[in-house]
Amino acid sequence: MGKTIPVKGMRKIIAERMVESHLVSPDAVHFVQADMTNEQEFRKKLQEQYGKKIPAIVFFAKVAAKTLSEFPYVNASYVAGKEGEGDKIELHDSINVGIAVSANNGVIVVTIRDCDKKSIAETADDFERLINGARNNTLTMDDITGSTFTIASMAIVEDIVFHIPIINQPNLAIMGVYRPRDTPVAVDGEIVIRPMMYVSLVTDHRVIDGVMTGEFIARLKYYIQHPQELENC
């Protein structure tokens, strides 16, 4: 007989929340492929400007925040009514971007609050603080609660092209990002090599229908490929 490991602590919480999400959210999945050429040049320029590393996930957090500001029904939660009350859709006043990170042999979601109101440099500082807190076990409840949208990155695993992440309740959507791959694509009638990356979006179909999901992920792609529009955000 093999070794038996009790399910407790963080692993138990993760298990319960993943089951809850699957039971509660009728999810829909969409994918697009984005050209990362401009993003890579944009982050390089910012890193030279600020004299510090700007992780790709920070860029995606700002892209998400910018897009969420245009789609309030994605930056929302579905609230089941108590007995005698009807269900409600809660549109959030704040845009708090959660980022799934590894910590203590599990995954937690750290929260960049008011991400739409912070500069890219401020967002990078916030993310660095949260990552250090995850590594040193010094995160507060404010650091790991209150997200209104989540990003899951699989860029650390080179062979993963895309995946279908599970919605982080009570969010209505989660975005998956990956490692760009040099890919032959047609540009102006010629075949060129570009760093291409899939973007996945899983949404709660109780609130976000297919049309809205398509419009939202198309807007995400637009901002990824036109990063200059984030400079003043």
C-alpha positions as MATLAB code, in Angstrom:
seq = 'MGKTIPVKGMRKIIAERMVESHLVSPDAVHFVQADMTNEQEFRKKLQEQYGKKIPAIVFFAKVAAKTLSEFPYVNASYVAGKEGEGDKIELHDSINVGIAVSANNGVIVVTIRDCDKKSIAETADDFERLINGARNNTLTMDDITGSTFTIASMAIVEDIVFHIPIINQPNLAIMGVYRPRDTPVAVDGEIVIRPMMYVSLVTDHRVIDGVMTGEFIARLKYYIQHPQELENC';
ca = [
       0.000    0.000    0.000;
       1.300    3.428   -0.919;
       1.771    6.401    1.333;
      -1.354    8.250    2.506;
      -1.201   12.030    2.847;
      -3.924   13.833    4.833;
      -5.702   16.616    2.971;
      -5.485   19.595    5.284;
      -4.356   23.188    5.544;
      -3.829   25.019    2.264;
      -4.394   21.887    0.166;
      -7.817   21.360    1.787;
      -8.800   24.988    1.170;
      -7.694   24.748   -2.473;
      -9.629   21.489   -2.941;
     -12.808   22.926   -1.448;
     -12.670   26.116   -3.500;
     -12.003   24.315   -6.770;
     -14.950   21.978   -6.218;
     -17.138   24.938   -5.248;
     -16.204   26.791   -8.427;
     -17.004   23.823  -10.666;
     -20.357   23.299   -8.935;
     -21.366   26.960   -8.964;
     -20.110   28.431  -12.258;
     -21.313   27.284  -15.683;
     -18.099   28.297  -17.404;
     -17.382   29.162  -21.029;
     -13.872   29.162  -22.517;
     -12.430   31.348  -25.281;
      -8.918   31.652  -26.735;
      -7.092   34.225  -28.848;
      -3.502   34.411  -30.031;
      -1.603   37.662  -29.519;
       1.568   39.011  -31.123;
       3.903   39.919  -28.238;
       6.422   41.921  -30.289;
       5.251   45.335  -29.093;
       4.788   44.107  -25.515;
       8.384   42.902  -25.323;
       9.715   46.194  -26.682;
       7.418   48.176  -24.382;
       8.540   46.366  -21.223;
      12.194   46.694  -22.240;
      11.729   50.452  -22.580;
       9.991   50.662  -19.201;
      12.711   48.627  -17.496;
      15.341   51.001  -18.854;
      13.233   53.984  -17.795;
      12.569   52.755  -14.237;
      15.846   50.881  -13.761;
      14.000   47.820  -12.498;
      12.446   44.629  -13.794;
       8.842   44.805  -14.951;
       7.533   41.220  -14.995;
       5.214   40.259  -17.837;
       2.502   39.409  -15.303;
       2.500   43.046  -14.171;
       1.876   44.125  -17.757;
      -1.006   41.654  -18.012;
      -2.459   42.950  -14.744;
      -2.553   46.457  -16.206;
      -4.054   45.142  -19.453;
      -6.746   43.376  -17.446;
      -7.464   46.456  -15.333;
      -7.745   48.669  -18.411;
     -10.128   46.223  -20.078;
     -12.206   45.692  -16.924;
     -12.782   49.443  -16.701;
     -14.667   49.141  -20.002;
     -16.638   46.000  -19.040;
     -18.280   46.464  -15.616;
     -20.224   43.193  -15.877;
     -16.935   41.280  -15.970;
     -15.672   43.137  -12.892;
     -18.570   41.757  -10.879;
     -19.853   38.869   -8.752;
     -22.993   36.740   -8.809;
     -24.591   36.800   -5.376;
     -27.109   34.100   -4.514;
     -30.061   35.549   -2.628;
     -30.961   34.422    0.850;
     -34.292   32.756    1.482;
     -37.065   35.014    0.224;
     -34.654   37.177   -1.795;
     -33.689   37.048   -5.444;
     -30.161   36.555   -6.771;
     -28.133   39.686   -7.558;
     -25.228   40.805   -9.724;
     -22.825   42.974   -7.748;
     -20.832   45.431   -9.876;
     -17.652   46.273   -7.976;
     -16.485   49.837   -7.440;
     -12.822   48.792   -7.354;
     -10.771   46.872   -9.887;
      -8.671   44.450   -7.849;
      -6.613   42.085   -9.987;
      -5.758   38.752   -8.396;
      -2.674   36.842   -9.517;
      -2.283   33.136   -8.830;
       1.164   32.393   -7.376;
       2.870   29.322   -5.934;
       3.365   29.286   -2.192;
       4.088   26.527    0.341;
       3.403   23.680   -2.119;
       0.084   25.212   -3.101;
      -1.400   28.095   -5.042;
      -2.789   31.296   -3.579;
      -4.203   34.387   -5.228;
      -2.558   37.648   -4.218;
      -4.477   40.841   -4.888;
      -3.297   44.073   -6.497;
      -5.940   46.482   -5.268;
      -7.109   49.442   -7.383;
      -4.883   48.188  -10.178;
      -6.475   50.574  -12.670;
      -5.371   53.569  -10.594;
      -1.719   52.538  -10.257;
       1.105   53.149  -12.691;
       2.938   50.179  -14.130;
       5.886   50.949  -11.822;
       3.595   51.071   -8.774;
       1.949   47.823   -9.862;
       5.387   46.204  -10.168;
       6.294   47.360   -6.650;
       3.015   46.006   -5.301;
       3.525   42.647   -7.008;
       7.096   42.371   -5.716;
       5.854   42.985   -2.167;
       3.160   40.331   -2.566;
       5.567   37.763   -4.014;
       8.003   38.340   -1.156;
       5.112   37.979    1.286;
       4.101   34.674   -0.306;
       7.657   33.367   -0.054;
       8.147   34.542    3.529;
       4.650   33.677    4.757;
       3.957   37.301    5.723;
       0.854   37.998    3.618;
      -2.116   39.631    5.313;
      -5.792   38.879    4.675;
      -6.004   42.059    2.587;
      -3.235   40.645    0.391;
      -5.123   37.445   -0.443;
      -8.774   38.543   -0.529;
     -10.945   40.960   -2.457;
      -9.929   40.172   -6.031;
     -12.502   41.004   -8.721;
     -10.676   39.256  -11.603;
      -7.840   36.724  -11.660;
      -4.821   35.976  -13.868;
      -3.157   32.557  -13.948;
       0.239   32.356  -15.639;
       1.773   29.102  -16.893;
       4.806   30.840  -18.418;
       7.123   29.021  -16.019;
       6.249   25.707  -17.721;
       7.760   25.925  -21.190;
       5.733   23.140  -22.796;
       2.297   24.478  -21.823;
       0.701   26.199  -24.830;
      -2.603   26.984  -23.129;
      -4.857   25.612  -20.410;
      -8.335   26.139  -18.976;
      -7.980   27.699  -15.511;
     -10.732   27.425  -12.899;
     -12.606   30.588  -11.942;
     -11.568   32.000   -8.577;
     -14.846   32.515   -6.706;
     -16.523   34.962   -6.354;
     -14.914   36.358   -9.528;
     -16.754   35.920  -12.796;
     -13.685   35.415  -14.978;
     -10.082   34.247  -15.061;
      -7.413   34.933  -17.682;
      -4.657   32.483  -18.596;
      -1.307   33.676  -20.002;
       1.723   31.712  -21.187;
       5.241   31.856  -22.577;
       5.447   33.452  -26.056;
       6.695   31.142  -28.814;
       8.441   32.094  -32.024;
       5.818   31.300  -34.650;
       5.602   31.803  -38.428;
       2.712   34.173  -39.181;
       1.496   36.073  -42.235;
       2.126   39.842  -42.050;
       1.313   42.019  -45.055;
       1.374   38.992  -47.315;
       4.742   37.702  -46.088;
       5.670   34.924  -43.664;
       7.604   36.303  -40.678;
       8.585   34.938  -37.274;
       6.811   36.612  -34.360;
       6.611   35.847  -30.607;
       3.016   34.617  -30.357;
       1.128   33.769  -27.177;
      -2.280   32.261  -26.524;
      -4.599   34.064  -24.108;
      -7.379   32.036  -22.510;
     -10.446   33.463  -20.837;
     -12.877   31.464  -18.716;
     -16.109   33.261  -17.812;
     -19.182   32.569  -15.708;
     -22.017   32.175  -18.194;
     -24.628   33.159  -15.603;
     -23.605   36.770  -16.175;
     -21.152   36.945  -19.065;
     -22.592   35.602  -22.298;
     -20.642   34.598  -25.378;
     -20.833   37.969  -27.098;
     -19.509   39.848  -24.075;
     -16.773   37.254  -23.576;
     -15.715   37.610  -27.196;
     -15.670   41.394  -26.991;
     -13.740   41.314  -23.726;
     -11.008   38.949  -24.898;
     -10.694   40.853  -28.187;
     -10.121   44.012  -26.142;
      -7.530   42.232  -24.002;
      -5.712   41.241  -27.194;
      -5.892   44.790  -28.510;
      -4.225   46.249  -25.413;
      -1.607   43.482  -25.352;
      -0.673   44.340  -28.939;
      -0.968   48.133  -28.404;
       0.821   48.581  -25.049;
       1.446   52.284  -25.649;
      -2.176   52.849  -24.624;
      -1.215   51.774  -21.094;
       1.502   54.390  -20.639;
      -0.786   56.882  -18.937;
      -2.736   54.269  -16.971;
];
